[in-house]
Structure formats: structure tokens, C-alpha cells
Amino acid sequence: MPIKKEIQSAIAMHSMWKARLDKCIETGEFDTPLHIVEQDDQCHLGKWLYGENIPPAIRASEAYQKVRDSHAQFHQVAAKVVELALAGNKQEAYRIMSSNGEYTKATTDLVSKMMEWANSIE
């Protein structure tokens, strides 16, 4: 699959995190261990970013590096939400997930960087 299509697919797949995290906050359970959520190379996007399918020239680009950094930050925030939810701290988890919370900012930044990256590829 061409890189641009992979990026678009990854944006769509990564958007599913919000529903998963909302469910985690509600139930106090999550389908993925916290130490895996923290790692940016374990989700579909991360496996692709760190995998062999991205040519070295694209991997060397500033846009790619920005996506990797933003994606790593996203996972730190998502892990924080999971940790809070599993500890029963719903109020703080919801605060992070709110429209002006860290999760929304991290998601917006990641999607923005991915779109910039897609637009930079010829």
C-alpha cells in the first residue's frame, strides 16, 4: 500500500483509541496491559512506523521524525488515562480526555503531523 494511503489508514485506526479509553474509564478495565499502551511501537501505527515498509529516505525526513515523536507522546498520555482509569480515578481520566485536555491535544497534534507528513510525500 502506498505511504499516503497507509498514513490515512493509520489516522482512521488511531481514532478508535478514544472509544477504547472512554470504555476503560467507565469499566475500570482495559484489553491491553499498561506497559504495552506506553510503548509506541506496539499498536498498528507503531508497528508500521518502526517496520520495514517505510523507505529509508522517507524515514530520514523531518516530517517522519515529528510523527514518531508525536506518536510517542500520544502513547504516554493514553497510558496515563489507562493508569488513572484502572486506579478508579475517573474524574482525572475524564479531565485528560476533555476537549481541552492532554489527550485531545496529543491526538490533534498527532493527526496534524500525520497529515503534514502525507502532504510532504510526492
Summary of the structure (lengths in Angstrom):
residues: 122
radius of gyration: 14.8
end to end distance: 14.6
largest distance: 47.0
contacts: 348
relative contact order: 0.19
helix: 74%
strand: 0%
